[in-house]
Amino acid sequence: MNQPGDSLLRFSFAGVPARGAMVKLEDTWRAVRARNTADHNVQQVLGEALAASSLLLSGIKIRARLSLQLQAGGPLRLLIAQCSSDGAQRAILQCDQPLPPQWDFSQLDDDAALMISIDGLGSEQHYQGIVPLGGATLAAALEEYFRRSEQLDTRVWLIADH
């Protein structure tokens, strides 16, 4: 998030064991869309993945690079969104065909998996978690990831629009 129109807001609630973060990728998202000619549904998944990787990185206290990766069979084969503490972001999405209007993640094959990898920049620290893909949206898949991998109740809302 090194673009002027991008922002990150972390928040907590006094007396409540909950915290959160909100990310807005205005300029980064505009630049990604300008280089991407994919259909609306593909762009939406790509934007949500970029936002999700930024949200996940916001909770890490070390300088790091975070990769969110989804591998599956079906129309969406590969999704990778990466971001680093220095603000660099990139994303790759490979589809065999345009995603239909009512498409969701539940239409991917049973071997679909979600992976989150964190590499400490300038250190030997490395973390990788892989879980079967759960849920119809990327937000639901991340909630399931945190439930299975971190045993942490998490709520995620992702929106990517023009």
Secondary structure, DSSP 8 states (H G I E B T S, - for coil): --STTEEEEEEE-TTSS-EEEEEEEHHHHHHHHHH----HHHHHHHHHHHHHHHHHHHT--SSEEEEEEEE-SSSEEEEEEEEETTS-EEEEEEESS---TT--GGGS-TT-EEEEEEEETTSS-EEEEEEE--SSSHHHHHHHHIIIII------------
